[in-house]
């Protein structure tokens, strides 16, 4: 190990003694940031029922999922992505699966063992990232899987078990996120995680057990506790559910709590306009595509639409030179591609390189209006910034149209035939 040695100085991240993005000329404001994305299911498995993930034209295989993850990293690196979050206990397939039915806890109920298959997959990811100059943000605990532990002692044992694994690996390119959104209601049954005082002690435990690796614990969207921030080497925050203005205000508040520490959002939403807020506030931001990147088997590449626009927007913010797209190609009606239907449902959304230029989007099915979306991201049946309602596929689905009405009054029309509905 040691191709990629991550350190912090004040509010900045350094790799091998230089600010991250130091190689990009004439863009000083981006130096020291660590743009990232939530790839939480990188070592995912489900001992309860793997067969239910045989979908999207693939047969789910945990090792292949990890190999595909590793293969995709270089293309993301080229656009400026320098970190991804991987969950040891995974995350929630938001749209399709009750996470409480998933058995993805590699530590066992007493927390004293670490399944060698999971450990091997995680090791491969960390080492592959290390070779190309990327950082892995390792989330240890996720609420739904942590409910499988016998008691508080088992949670502490699991943190020690994981820390021993990380220390033995001598990894130099990791940040440890002790618990995903430790202060949300889902942790009510586990106050050892949810209470800021005990979380502070858990952070200190992992710092000691890993031999001084960078450690923090992410809070829920717009939530921060000073005690946890004080204990953290990296202040990990989430932006889920916040408008762009609310996210800006939240970051300004976090900066008053932690004025001389790096602030890293490692989960937000598909709202890529937040990248501008990150640049202006000199904080790192984490993209969250919870369909292609959180519904196993995941598509880890830069998929057409949301991922592609995020990659381009990130590159622009960082000062990486990329060609300009024609106006019509800056919009994409997503969710109607082949092999994207599961359980008879689609998740349709209008993605854009510059979503803040949109006033609203009108959706039409077979020429008839069915929905208007006013806010980024422009989901069909928008619920919040990171969740949308599904469309139940029907036999007479023939054509979908998104009428994109821009702030200057001009319109862009995107129409896609629904071959699944016609079949």
C-alpha positions as a Markdown table, in Angstrom:
| # | Residue | x | y | z |
|---|---|---|---|---|
| 1 | Unk | 0.0 | 0.0 | 0.0 |
| 2 | Unk | 1.0 | 3.6 | -0.1 |
| 3 | Unk | 0.6 | 4.8 | -3.7 |
| 4 | Unk | -2.1 | 7.2 | -2.4 |
| 5 | Unk | -1.4 | 8.7 | 1.0 |
| 6 | Unk | -4.3 | 10.8 | 2.3 |
| 7 | Unk | -3.8 | 13.5 | 4.9 |
| 8 | Unk | -5.5 | 16.7 | 6.0 |
| 9 | Unk | -4.2 | 20.1 | 6.7 |
| 10 | Unk | -6.8 | 22.6 | 8.1 |
| 11 | Unk | -9.8 | 22.4 | 5.7 |
| 12 | Unk | -7.9 | 20.7 | 2.9 |
| 13 | Unk | -7.3 | 17.2 | 1.8 |
| 14 | Unk | -3.8 | 16.2 | 0.6 |
| 15 | Unk | -2.6 | 13.3 | -1.4 |
| 16 | Unk | 1.1 | 12.5 | -1.3 |
| 17 | Unk | 1.8 | 15.8 | 0.3 |
| 18 | Unk | 0.0 | 17.9 | -2.3 |
| 19 | Unk | -3.5 | 19.4 | -2.2 |
| 20 | Unk | -6.0 | 17.2 | -4.1 |
| 21 | Unk | -6.4 | 18.6 | -7.6 |
| 22 | Unk | -3.1 | 20.3 | -7.4 |
| 23 | Unk | -2.4 | 19.1 | -10.9 |
| 24 | Unk | -5.2 | 21.2 | -12.3 |
| 25 | Unk | -3.8 | 24.6 | -13.3 |
| 26 | Unk | -5.5 | 28.0 | -12.8 |
| 27 | Unk | -8.2 | 26.7 | -10.5 |
| 28 | Unk | -7.0 | 27.4 | -6.9 |
| 29 | Unk | -10.4 | 27.3 | -5.3 |
| 30 | Unk | -10.8 | 23.6 | -6.0 |
| 31 | Unk | -7.5 | 22.6 | -4.6 |
| 32 | Unk | -7.8 | 20.6 | -1.4 |
| 33 | Unk | -11.4 | 19.4 | -2.1 |
| 34 | Unk | -12.4 | 15.7 | -2.4 |
| 35 | Unk | -15.4 | 15.2 | -4.7 |
| 36 | Unk | -17.0 | 11.9 | -4.2 |
| 37 | Unk | -20.0 | 9.6 | -4.9 |
| 38 | Unk | -22.0 | 7.1 | -2.9 |
| 39 | Unk | -21.1 | 3.6 | -4.2 |
| 40 | Unk | -22.4 | 2.0 | -1.0 |
| 41 | Unk | -23.1 | -1.5 | -2.4 |
| 42 | Unk | -19.5 | -2.2 | -3.6 |
| 43 | Unk | -19.2 | -5.4 | -1.4 |
| 44 | Unk | -22.9 | -6.1 | -1.1 |
| 45 | Unk | -24.3 | -9.5 | -0.7 |
| 46 | Unk | -27.6 | -10.8 | 0.7 |
| 47 | Unk | -27.6 | -14.2 | 2.5 |
| 48 | Unk | -31.4 | -14.1 | 2.8 |
| 49 | Unk | -32.2 | -14.1 | -1.0 |
| 50 | Unk | -29.6 | -13.4 | -3.7 |
| 51 | Unk | -31.9 | -14.5 | -6.5 |
| 52 | Unk | -34.2 | -11.5 | -6.1 |
| 53 | Unk | -31.3 | -9.4 | -7.6 |
| 54 | Unk | -31.2 | -11.3 | -10.8 |
| 55 | Unk | -32.6 | -8.4 | -12.9 |
| 56 | Unk | -31.7 | -5.5 | -15.2 |
| 57 | Unk | -30.4 | -8.2 | -17.6 |
| 58 | Unk | -27.8 | -9.5 | -15.1 |
| 59 | Unk | -27.4 | -12.4 | -12.7 |
| 60 | Unk | -26.3 | -11.1 | -9.4 |
| 61 | Unk | -22.9 | -12.3 | -8.2 |
| 62 | Unk | -21.2 | -10.5 | -5.3 |
| 63 | Unk | -17.7 | -10.9 | -6.7 |
| 64 | Unk | -18.7 | -9.7 | -10.1 |
| 65 | Unk | -20.4 | -6.7 | -8.6 |
| 66 | Unk | -17.0 | -5.8 | -6.9 |
| 67 | Unk | -15.0 | -6.5 | -10.1 |
| 68 | Unk | -17.4 | -4.2 | -12.1 |
| 69 | Unk | -17.0 | -1.6 | -9.4 |
| 70 | Unk | -13.2 | -1.7 | -9.7 |
| 71 | Unk | -13.3 | -1.6 | -13.5 |
| 72 | Unk | -15.4 | 1.6 | -13.5 |
| 73 | Unk | -13.0 | 3.7 | -11.2 |
| 74 | Unk | -10.6 | 4.9 | -13.9 |
| 75 | Unk | -13.4 | 6.5 | -16.0 |
| 76 | Unk | -14.7 | 8.3 | -13.0 |
| 77 | Unk | -11.2 | 9.5 | -12.0 |
| 78 | Unk | -10.8 | 11.1 | -15.5 |
| 79 | Unk | -13.7 | 13.4 | -14.7 |
| 80 | Unk | -12.3 | 14.4 | -11.2 |
| 81 | Unk | -13.9 | 11.9 | -8.8 |
| 82 | Unk | -11.4 | 11.2 | -6.1 |
| 83 | Unk | -13.4 | 9.3 | -3.5 |
| 84 | Unk | -16.3 | 6.8 | -3.2 |
| 85 | Unk | -18.2 | 5.7 | -0.1 |
| 86 | Unk | -18.4 | 1.9 | 0.3 |
| 87 | Unk | -20.6 | 0.3 | 3.0 |
| 88 | Unk | -19.4 | -2.8 | 4.9 |
| 89 | Unk | -23.0 | -3.4 | 5.7 |
| 90 | Unk | -24.2 | -1.8 | 2.5 |
| 91 | Unk | -27.3 | 0.4 | 2.2 |
| 92 | Unk | -30.9 | 0.4 | 1.2 |
| 93 | Unk | -32.2 | -0.5 | -2.3 |
| 94 | Unk | -34.5 | 2.5 | -1.9 |
| 95 | Unk | -37.0 | 1.7 | -4.6 |
| 96 | Unk | -37.4 | -2.1 | -4.6 |
| 97 | Unk | -36.5 | -3.9 | -1.4 |
| 98 | Unk | -37.4 | -3.7 | 2.3 |
| 99 | Unk | -33.9 | -3.3 | 3.7 |
| 100 | Unk | -35.0 | -5.1 | 6.9 |
| 101 | Unk | -35.3 | -8.3 | 4.9 |
| 102 | Unk | -31.7 | -8.2 | 3.8 |
| 103 | Unk | -28.9 | -10.1 | 5.6 |
| 104 | Unk | -25.8 | -8.2 | 4.8 |
| 105 | Unk | -23.9 | -8.2 | 8.1 |
| 106 | Unk | -20.5 | -9.7 | 7.7 |
| 107 | Unk | -19.6 | -9.3 | 11.3 |
| 108 | Unk | -22.0 | -11.9 | 12.8 |
| 109 | Unk | -24.2 | -11.3 | 15.7 |
| 110 | Unk | -21.5 | -10.9 | 18.3 |
| 111 | Unk | -19.3 | -8.6 | 16.1 |
| 112 | Unk | -16.1 | -10.6 | 16.7 |
| 113 | Unk | -15.6 | -12.0 | 13.2 |
| 114 | Unk | -15.4 | -10.5 | 9.7 |
| 115 | Unk | -16.6 | -12.7 | 6.8 |
| 116 | Unk | -13.5 | -13.4 | 4.7 |
| 117 | Unk | -15.4 | -12.9 | 1.5 |
| 118 | Unk | -16.5 | -9.4 | 2.4 |
| 119 | Unk | -13.0 | -8.6 | 3.7 |
| 120 | Unk | -11.5 | -9.8 | 0.4 |
| 121 | Unk | -13.9 | -7.7 | -1.7 |
| 122 | Unk | -13.2 | -4.6 | 0.4 |
| 123 | Unk | -9.4 | -5.2 | 0.3 |
| 124 | Unk | -9.6 | -5.4 | -3.5 |
| 125 | Unk | -11.5 | -2.2 | -3.8 |
| 126 | Unk | -9.2 | -0.3 | -1.5 |
| 127 | Unk | -6.0 | -1.5 | -3.3 |
| 128 | Unk | -7.5 | -0.8 | -6.7 |
| 129 | Unk | -8.4 | 2.7 | -5.7 |
| 130 | Unk | -4.9 | 3.2 | -4.1 |
| 131 | Unk | -3.2 | 2.4 | -7.4 |
| 132 | Unk | -5.0 | 5.1 | -9.4 |
| 133 | Unk | -5.0 | 7.9 | -6.7 |
| 134 | Unk | -8.5 | 7.5 | -5.2 |
| 135 | Unk | -9.8 | 7.4 | -1.7 |
| 136 | Unk | -12.3 | 4.9 | -0.2 |
| 137 | Unk | -14.7 | 6.3 | 2.5 |
| 138 | Unk | -15.5 | 3.2 | 4.5 |
| 139 | Unk | -18.9 | 3.2 | 6.2 |
| 140 | Unk | -18.8 | 0.5 | 8.9 |
| 141 | Unk | -22.4 | 0.5 | 10.4 |
| 142 | Unk | -25.7 | 0.8 | 8.7 |
| 143 | Unk | -28.9 | 0.8 | 10.9 |
| 144 | Unk | -30.8 | -2.1 | 9.4 |
| 145 | Unk | -27.8 | -4.5 | 9.6 |
| 146 | Unk | -26.7 | -3.2 | 13.0 |
| 147 | Unk | -30.1 | -4.4 | 14.5 |
| 148 | Unk | -28.7 | -7.9 | 13.9 |
| 149 | Unk | -26.0 | -7.4 | 16.6 |
| 150 | Unk | -26.7 | -9.1 | 20.0 |
| 151 | Unk | -26.1 | -6.0 | 22.1 |
| 152 | Unk | -24.0 | -2.8 | 22.5 |
| 153 | Unk | -20.9 | -5.0 | 23.3 |
| 154 | Unk | -21.3 | -6.6 | 19.9 |
| 155 | Unk | -21.3 | -3.2 | 18.2 |
| 156 | Unk | -18.1 | -2.2 | 20.0 |
| 157 | Unk | -16.6 | -5.6 | 19.1 |
| 158 | Unk | -17.5 | -5.1 | 15.4 |
| 159 | Unk | -15.8 | -1.7 | 15.4 |
| 160 | Unk | -12.7 | -3.3 | 16.9 |
| 161 | Unk | -12.9 | -6.1 | 14.4 |
| 162 | Unk | -13.1 | -3.7 | 11.5 |
| 163 | Unk | -10.4 | -1.5 | 12.9 |
| 164 | Unk | -8.0 | -4.5 | 13.2 |
| 165 | Unk | -8.7 | -5.4 | 9.6 |
| 166 | Unk | -7.9 | -1.8 | 8.4 |
| 167 | Unk | -4.8 | -1.5 | 10.6 |
| 168 | Unk | -3.5 | -4.9 | 9.3 |
| 169 | Unk | -4.0 | -3.7 | 5.7 |
| 170 | Unk | -1.9 | -0.6 | 6.4 |
| 171 | Unk | -4.2 | 1.3 | 4.1 |
| 172 | Unk | -3.3 | 5.0 | 3.5 |
| 173 | Unk | -6.2 | 6.0 | 1.2 |
| 174 | Unk | -9.2 | 5.6 | 3.5 |
| 175 | Unk | -11.6 | 7.7 | 5.6 |
| 176 | Unk | -13.7 | 5.8 | 8.2 |
| 177 | Unk | -17.4 | 6.7 | 8.6 |
| 178 | Unk | -18.3 | 4.9 | 11.8 |
| 179 | Unk | -22.1 | 4.9 | 11.2 |
| 180 | Unk | -24.3 | 6.1 | 8.4 |
| 181 | Unk | -26.5 | 8.9 | 9.6 |
| 182 | Unk | -26.0 | 8.1 | 13.3 |
| 183 | Unk | -28.4 | 10.7 | 14.4 |
| 184 | Unk | -31.6 | 9.7 | 12.4 |
| 185 | Unk | -34.7 | 8.1 | 13.9 |
| 186 | Unk | -33.8 | 4.6 | 12.5 |
| 187 | Unk | -31.1 | 4.3 | 15.2 |
| 188 | Unk | -33.7 | 4.8 | 18.0 |
| 189 | Unk | -33.2 | 1.2 | 19.2 |
| 190 | Unk | -29.4 | 1.7 | 19.4 |
| 191 | Unk | -28.7 | 4.7 | 21.5 |
| 192 | Unk | -25.0 | 3.8 | 21.7 |
| 193 | Unk | -24.9 | 5.0 | 18.1 |
| 194 | Unk | -27.5 | 7.8 | 18.2 |
| 195 | Unk | -26.3 | 9.6 | 21.3 |
| 196 | Unk | -23.6 | 12.2 | 20.4 |
| 197 | Unk | -21.7 | 11.5 | 23.6 |
| 198 | Unk | -21.4 | 7.8 | 23.0 |
| 199 | Unk | -20.7 | 8.4 | 19.3 |
| 200 | Unk | -17.8 | 10.6 | 20.2 |
| 201 | Unk | -16.4 | 7.7 | 22.2 |
| 202 | Unk | -16.9 | 5.3 | 19.3 |
| 203 | Unk | -15.0 | 7.7 | 17.0 |
| 204 | Unk | -12.2 | 7.9 | 19.4 |
| 205 | Unk | -12.2 | 4.1 | 19.7 |
| 206 | Unk | -11.8 | 3.6 | 16.0 |
| 207 | Unk | -9.1 | 6.3 | 15.8 |
| 208 | Unk | -7.1 | 4.4 | 18.5 |
| 209 | Unk | -7.8 | 0.9 | 17.1 |
| 210 | Unk | -6.8 | 1.8 | 13.6 |
| 211 | Unk | -3.6 | 3.5 | 14.7 |
| 212 | Unk | -4.7 | 7.0 | 13.7 |
| 213 | Unk | -6.7 | 6.7 | 10.5 |
| 214 | Unk | -9.0 | 9.6 | 9.5 |
| 215 | Unk | -12.3 | 9.0 | 11.2 |
| 216 | Unk | -15.8 | 10.7 | 11.5 |
| 217 | Unk | -19.4 | 9.7 | 11.5 |
| 218 | Unk | -22.0 | 11.0 | 9.0 |
| 219 | Unk | -25.2 | 12.7 | 10.2 |
| 220 | Unk | -28.6 | 12.8 | 8.5 |
| 221 | Unk | -29.5 | 15.4 | 5.9 |
| 222 | Unk | -28.9 | 18.8 | 7.5 |
| 223 | Unk | -28.0 | 17.4 | 10.9 |
| 224 | Unk | -24.8 | 18.1 | 12.9 |
| 225 | Unk | -23.7 | 17.7 | 16.5 |
| 226 | Unk | -20.8 | 19.7 | 17.8 |
| 227 | Unk | -19.5 | 16.9 | 20.0 |
| 228 | Unk | -19.2 | 14.5 | 17.1 |
| 229 | Unk | -17.6 | 17.2 | 14.9 |
| 230 | Unk | -15.1 | 18.0 | 17.6 |
| 231 | Unk | -14.1 | 14.3 | 17.8 |
| 232 | Unk | -13.9 | 13.8 | 14.0 |
| 233 | Unk | -10.8 | 14.2 | 11.8 |
| 234 | Unk | -13.1 | 14.8 | 8.9 |
| 235 | Unk | -16.6 | 16.3 | 9.4 |
| 236 | Unk | -18.9 | 14.1 | 7.5 |
| 237 | Unk | -22.3 | 15.5 | 6.6 |
| 238 | Unk | -25.3 | 14.6 | 4.4 |
| 239 | Unk | -27.5 | 17.0 | 2.4 |
| 240 | Unk | -30.5 | 14.7 | 1.7 |
| 241 | Unk | -33.8 | 16.6 | 1.4 |
| 242 | Unk | -32.4 | 20.1 | 1.4 |
| 243 | Unk | -32.9 | 22.8 | -1.2 |
| 244 | Unk | -29.8 | 24.4 | -2.6 |
| 245 | Unk | -30.3 | 27.4 | -0.3 |
| 246 | Unk | -30.9 | 25.2 | 2.7 |
| 247 | Unk | -27.8 | 23.2 | 1.9 |
| 248 | Unk | -25.7 | 26.4 | 1.6 |
| 249 | Unk | -27.0 | 27.6 | 5.0 |
| 250 | Unk | -26.3 | 24.2 | 6.5 |
| 251 | Unk | -22.7 | 24.2 | 5.3 |
| 252 | Unk | -22.2 | 27.8 | 6.6 |
| 253 | Unk | -23.5 | 26.6 | 10.0 |
| 254 | Unk | -21.1 | 23.5 | 9.9 |
| 255 | Unk | -18.2 | 25.8 | 9.2 |
| 256 | Unk | -18.9 | 27.8 | 12.4 |
| 257 | Unk | -18.9 | 24.5 | 14.4 |
| 258 | Unk | -15.7 | 23.2 | 12.7 |
| 259 | Unk | -13.8 | 26.2 | 11.4 |
| 260 | Unk | -10.5 | 24.5 | 10.7 |
| 261 | Unk | -11.5 | 20.9 | 9.7 |
| 262 | Unk | -12.3 | 19.5 | 6.2 |
| 263 | Unk | -16.1 | 19.3 | 5.7 |
| 264 | Unk | -17.1 | 16.4 | 3.4 |
| 265 | Unk | -20.6 | 15.6 | 2.3 |
| 266 | Unk | -20.6 | 12.0 | 1.3 |
| 267 | Unk | -24.3 | 11.7 | 0.5 |
| 268 | Unk | -26.8 | 14.2 | -0.9 |
| 269 | Unk | -28.9 | 13.5 | -3.9 |
| 270 | Unk | -28.9 | 13.7 | -7.7 |
| 271 | Unk | -29.0 | 17.5 | -7.3 |
| 272 | Unk | -25.8 | 18.4 | -9.1 |
| 273 | Unk | -26.3 | 22.2 | -8.7 |
| 274 | Unk | -24.9 | 21.6 | -5.2 |
| 275 | Unk | -21.5 | 21.3 | -6.8 |
| 276 | Unk | -21.5 | 25.1 | -7.2 |
| 277 | Unk | -22.2 | 25.5 | -3.5 |
| 278 | Unk | -19.4 | 23.1 | -2.6 |
| 279 | Unk | -17.0 | 25.1 | -4.8 |
| 280 | Unk | -18.1 | 28.4 | -3.3 |
| 281 | Unk | -17.9 | 27.2 | 0.3 |
| 282 | Unk | -14.7 | 25.2 | -0.2 |
| 283 | Unk | -16.3 | 21.9 | 1.0 |
| 284 | Unk | -16.4 | 18.5 | -0.7 |
| 285 | Unk | -19.6 | 17.1 | -2.1 |
| 286 | Unk | -21.0 | 13.6 | -2.6 |
| 287 | Unk | -23.3 | 12.6 | -5.5 |
| 288 | Unk | -26.0 | 10.1 | -4.7 |
| 289 | Unk | -27.6 | 8.2 | -7.6 |
| 290 | Unk | -29.8 | 5.8 | -5.7 |
| 291 | Unk | -31.0 | 3.9 | -8.7 |
| 292 | Unk | -28.0 | 2.8 | -10.8 |
| 293 | Unk | -25.6 | 2.9 | -7.8 |
| 294 | Unk | -27.8 | 1.4 | -5.0 |
| 295 | Unk | -30.1 | -1.1 | -6.7 |
| 296 | Unk | -28.1 | -4.4 | -7.0 |
| 297 | Unk | -26.7 | -5.5 | -9.4 |
| 298 | Unk | -25.4 | -1.9 | -9.8 |
| 299 | Unk | -24.2 | -0.3 | -12.9 |
| 300 | Unk | -21.0 | 1.3 | -11.7 |
| 301 | Unk | -20.0 | 3.1 | -14.9 |
| 302 | Unk | -20.9 | 6.6 | -16.0 |
| 303 | Unk | -24.4 | 5.8 | -17.2 |
| 304 | Unk | -26.2 | 8.0 | -19.7 |
| 305 | Unk | -28.1 | 10.9 | -18.1 |
| 306 | Unk | -27.7 | 11.5 | -14.4 |
| 307 | Unk | -24.2 | 10.1 | -14.0 |
| 308 | Unk | -22.9 | 11.6 | -17.2 |
| 309 | Unk | -24.2 | 15.1 | -16.3 |
| 310 | Unk | -22.7 | 14.8 | -12.8 |
| 311 | Unk | -19.4 | 13.8 | -14.2 |
| 312 | Unk | -19.3 | 16.7 | -16.6 |
| 313 | Unk | -20.5 | 19.2 | -14.0 |
| 314 | Unk | -17.9 | 18.0 | -11.6 |
| 315 | Unk | -15.2 | 18.4 | -14.2 |
| 316 | Unk | -16.3 | 21.9 | -15.0 |
| 317 | Unk | -16.3 | 22.9 | -11.3 |
| 318 | Unk | -12.8 | 21.5 | -10.8 |
| 319 | Unk | -11.4 | 23.2 | -14.0 |
| 320 | Unk | -10.9 | 20.0 | -16.1 |
| 321 | Unk | -11.3 | 20.9 | -19.7 |
| 322 | Unk | -14.2 | 19.1 | -21.4 |
| 323 | Unk | -16.0 | 19.9 | -24.7 |
| 324 | Unk | -19.3 | 21.8 | -24.6 |
| 325 | Unk | -22.4 | 19.8 | -25.4 |
| 326 | Unk | -25.0 | 21.1 | -27.9 |
| 327 | Unk | -28.0 | 22.5 | -26.0 |
| 328 | Unk | -30.3 | 19.6 | -27.0 |
| 329 | Unk | -27.8 | 17.1 | -25.6 |
| 330 | Unk | -27.8 | 18.8 | -22.2 |
| 331 | Unk | -31.1 | 17.1 | -21.3 |
| 332 | Unk | -32.0 | 13.4 | -21.2 |
| 333 | Unk | -35.3 | 11.6 | -20.4 |
| 334 | Unk | -34.1 | 8.8 | -18.2 |
| 335 | Unk | -35.6 | 5.6 | -16.9 |
| 336 | Unk | -37.0 | 4.3 | -20.2 |
| 337 | Unk | -33.9 | 2.4 | -21.3 |
| 338 | Unk | -34.1 | -1.4 | -22.0 |
| 339 | Unk | -33.8 | -3.6 | -18.9 |
| 340 | Unk | -34.7 | -0.8 | -16.4 |
| 341 | Unk | -38.1 | -2.3 | -15.4 |
| 342 | Unk | -38.3 | -4.3 | -12.2 |
| 343 | Unk | -41.4 | -5.5 | -10.3 |
| 344 | Unk | -43.4 | -4.0 | -13.1 |
| 345 | Unk | -42.2 | -0.4 | -12.3 |
| 346 | Unk | -40.2 | 2.3 | -13.8 |
| 347 | Unk | -38.6 | 5.4 | -12.3 |
| 348 | Unk | -38.7 | 8.2 | -14.9 |
| 349 | Unk | -36.8 | 11.5 | -14.5 |
| 350 | Unk | -35.6 | 14.3 | -16.6 |
| 351 | Unk | -31.9 | 14.8 | -16.1 |
| 352 | Unk | -29.9 | 17.9 | -17.1 |
| 353 | Unk | -26.4 | 19.2 | -17.1 |
| 354 | Unk | -27.7 | 22.6 | -15.8 |
| 355 | Unk | -30.9 | 21.8 | -13.8 |
| 356 | Unk | -31.0 | 25.3 | -12.3 |
| 357 | Unk | -31.8 | 26.7 | -15.8 |
| 358 | Unk | -35.1 | 24.8 | -15.8 |
| 359 | Unk | -38.4 | 26.4 | -14.6 |
| 360 | Unk | -40.4 | 23.2 | -14.7 |
| 361 | Unk | -40.9 | 20.0 | -16.6 |
| 362 | Unk | -44.2 | 18.7 | -18.0 |
| 363 | Unk | -44.5 | 14.9 | -18.4 |
| 364 | Unk | -46.8 | 13.4 | -21.1 |
| 365 | Unk | -47.8 | 9.8 | -21.5 |
| 366 | Unk | -49.1 | 8.8 | -25.0 |
| 367 | Unk | -49.6 | 12.6 | -25.6 |
| 368 | Unk | -51.6 | 13.3 | -22.5 |
| 369 | Unk | -50.3 | 15.3 | -19.6 |
| 370 | Unk | -49.8 | 13.4 | -16.3 |
| 371 | Unk | -47.5 | 15.4 | -14.1 |
| 372 | Unk | -45.5 | 18.7 | -13.7 |
| 373 | Unk | -42.2 | 18.7 | -11.7 |
| 374 | Unk | -41.0 | 22.1 | -10.5 |
| 375 | Unk | -37.9 | 21.3 | -8.4 |
| 376 | Unk | -34.5 | 19.7 | -9.0 |
| 377 | Unk | -34.2 | 16.8 | -9.5 |
| 378 | Unk | -37.0 | 16.7 | -12.0 |
| 379 | Unk | -38.5 | 13.4 | -11.0 |
| 380 | Unk | -41.8 | 12.0 | -12.3 |
| 381 | Unk | -43.7 | 11.8 | -9.0 |
| 382 | Unk | -41.1 | 13.7 | -7.0 |
| 383 | Unk | -41.2 | 13.0 | -3.2 |
| 384 | Unk | -38.0 | 14.6 | -2.0 |
| 385 | Unk | -34.6 | 15.4 | -3.5 |
| 386 | Unk | -33.6 | 11.7 | -3.4 |
| 387 | Unk | -36.8 | 9.7 | -3.6 |
| 388 | Unk | -39.5 | 9.5 | -6.3 |
| 389 | Unk | -42.6 | 7.5 | -6.9 |
| 390 | Unk | -42.7 | 4.7 | -9.5 |
| 391 | Unk | -44.7 | 4.4 | -12.7 |
| 392 | Unk | -46.5 | 1.1 | -12.9 |
| 393 | Unk | -45.8 | -0.2 | -16.4 |
| 394 | Unk | -49.0 | -0.7 | -18.4 |
| 395 | Unk | -49.6 | -2.5 | -21.7 |
| 396 | Unk | -50.7 | 0.7 | -23.5 |
| 397 | Unk | -47.6 | 2.7 | -22.6 |
| 398 | Unk | -46.3 | 3.8 | -26.0 |
| 399 | Unk | -44.5 | 7.1 | -25.7 |
| 400 | Unk | -43.2 | 9.4 | -23.0 |
| 401 | Unk | -42.5 | 13.1 | -23.5 |
| 402 | Unk | -40.8 | 15.6 | -21.2 |
| 403 | Unk | -41.4 | 19.2 | -22.1 |
| 404 | Unk | -38.6 | 21.1 | -20.5 |
| 405 | Unk | -39.5 | 24.7 | -19.9 |
| 406 | Unk | -36.4 | 26.8 | -19.2 |
| 407 | Unk | -36.3 | 29.9 | -17.1 |
| 408 | Unk | -36.0 | 32.1 | -20.2 |
| 409 | Unk | -39.2 | 30.7 | -21.6 |
| 410 | Unk | -37.7 | 28.5 | -24.3 |
| 411 | Unk | -38.6 | 24.8 | -24.5 |
| 412 | Unk | -36.8 | 21.6 | -25.1 |
| 413 | Unk | -38.7 | 18.5 | -26.0 |
| 414 | Unk | -37.5 | 14.9 | -25.2 |
| 415 | Unk | -39.6 | 12.0 | -26.4 |
| 416 | Unk | -38.9 | 8.3 | -25.9 |
| 417 | Unk | -40.8 | 5.2 | -27.0 |
| 418 | Unk | -41.7 | 2.8 | -24.3 |
| 419 | Unk | -40.9 | -0.6 | -25.7 |
| 420 | Unk | -41.5 | -2.4 | -22.4 |
| 421 | Unk | -45.1 | -1.1 | -22.3 |
| 422 | Unk | -45.8 | -2.1 | -25.9 |
| 423 | Unk | -44.5 | -5.7 | -25.3 |
